[in-house]
Amino acid sequence: MTLGGLSLAYLRARPLASALNLLLLALGVATITVLLLATEQLENRMGRDARGIDLVAGAKGSPMQLVLSAVFHLDAPTGNIPLSDATALSKNRMVKKAIPLALGDSYRSYRIVGSSHDYPAHYGALPAEGRLWNAPMEAVLGAEVAAATKLRVGAKFAGAHGLGEGGDEHDKEPYHVVGVLAPTGTVLDRLILTSVESVWEVHEHGAPASASKEITALLIEYASPLAAAMLPRAVNATSALQAASPAYESARLFRMIGVGVDVLRAFGVILMLAAGLSVFIALLNALEERRYDLAVMRMLGATPARLMGLMLLEGCVLALAGGITGIALGHLMTEALGATLRQAHQSAVTGWAWSNQEWWLLAAAVAVGIVAALIPAWRAYRTDVAPVLAEG
């Protein structure tokens, strides 16, 4: 019998102990796998969503809330701003491009966003069906919205007040679907786009045409590097608006989240180390049980190095099985997390992705098994045949 077959036979001889050691190691690996996949995908998704947006201008309040609501559509807006102020800012010589956003309504918890054609163009979004909006009350659906709601070109729907379910529906001002965007892998996939005029029309409710218009935010691209130093300060100091940097606020958000991620990662490492200790104890006990077997193997011609290799291989096989099981479990857990996020119409993650860091995680799991087996393997190498055989 080969070393591999013999190692597997020894593991099968202790099914409960082997299963518990494997499970403990798998749980540690799975915890770290979920963190790797989720954080990497969320960082990539948020990076794509914020690409090319240097500054967000909106109502006074929390800068992070402004960025989360206007760029990532994950929070409630800080309020509305006068159209006149937004127009004046967009004409500033330090502004290359300014994309208006008008928020406030939703359909089945998917946000309805009033904007210009610059918004889908910013993300390179093109219609997979139909066309972009050209008139008030025409709407274009993101790919995820179309898939979830089953709406297609030609359908009509009524938006509801607020960003979640349960708001009053605007039955008298239905939207007409004129297009469905191709998937972009960005925030557009889970939005319903229309014109700013559509949002105004829905909320006029008999208000006079002369009433001052408002929008929610402006997404700004700088005209020059100098604008990064001057424009935010100018906006915050001389107007009723607030300026927030998506890059800065995103980094601050991940620093805040990072504390919890580090705690969970440490928990996963502790589980892996505990599994290594458990494997060490199991192999040490197994060595005592197998002393006679190992002595007989020596008598039959097995070298000390072969006996040492047997113990090392046993630890390695157990760790490799635990690592593979843990990674598979981690992917399943990540997919379950992604399903929960998709139901909440938030940035989704998937368990069907692969991170290159998982190779290092698997290598670390195997290393834990090898290190745990070193002392039992060394003791097997130094097994003194004669006294063991004499003991019977």
C-alpha positions, 0 to 999 in steps of 0.5 A: 500500500502506498503512503497516501493509501495508508494515510487515508486508511488511518484517517478512516480508522478515526472517523469522528476525530478526523471529521471534527478536525476537518470541520474546525479547519474548514470553518476557519478557512470559510470565514476568511474566504467569505471576507476575502470574496465580499470585501474584494467584490465590494471594493471593486464594485464601489470603485467602478461606481465612483469611477470618474466622479471627483466630487459630489455637491448636495445639501448640507449634512453628512458628507458620507451620507451624501456620497452613499446616496448620490454615488452608490444609492445606498442611503437616503439623500441629505436633502435637495438643493436649488436648481439655480445653485446647481446650475451656477456650480456646473458653469464654474470654470473648474468643472468639466462635467456636472451630472444632475440627480433628482431622487425621491421615488422608487418602484418596488424598492428600486430607485427612480433617478432623474438625470441627463443622458450624461449619466448612462454615458458616464458608465458606458451604458447602452440600451439592450432594448429600446432607447434612452428617454427623450420626453418626460415620464419616459423611463429606462430600466437597469438590467437588474431592475428589468430582470426582477420586475419583468417590465419590458419596453412598452410597459407602464408603472407608477412610482411610489414616494420614498426610497423603500416599499410602502410609500404613496403611489403616484398613480396619476403620473405613470412612467412609460418604459422605453428602454432596458440597459445592457448589464454594466456591473455598476450601480446603473444595473439596479436603477430606473433612469428618467429625466429630471423633468419627470421627477419634477412633474410627478411632485408638482401636485398642482404647484405653479410653474413658477415655483423654484425647481430643485435637484438632489445632487450634482456628480462633478468631474474636475476640469484640472488637477487644481480644481481638487484643491480649490473647488471643494473649499469654495463650495463649502465656504461660499454656498448653501451646498456641500461638497464631498469627495467619493474617493475620500469618503469611500476610503473612510467607509472601508476604514470603519468597516475594516475594524469589523473585517479584521476582527472576523479575520482574526477569528478565522485565523484563531479557528485555523490555529485551533484546528492545527492544535487539534490535528497535533493532539490527534496525531500525537495520540495516534502515534502512541496507538500505532507504535507497534504498527510502526515498529512492525513496518520498520521490521518489514523494511520501512525506513525512518524517513518513510514513517516520518513521511506517513505522519506528515502526509496524514496531517497534510491530507487532513489539512488539504481536505479541510482547506478545500472544504472550507473554501467551498463552504465559504463560496456557498456562504458568500452566495447566500450573502449575495442573495440576501443583498440582492433581495434588498436591492443592494450591492450584490456579491457572488460566490461564483467568483474566485480570488487569487488570495484563496490560493494563499489561504489554501497553502496556509491551511496545508502549512498548518497541517504540516506544522501540526504533524512535525513533532509526531512525524519526528517522533515516528522517525526516531521510533526505537523498534526493539523496545516496542516489539518487546513490549508486544 
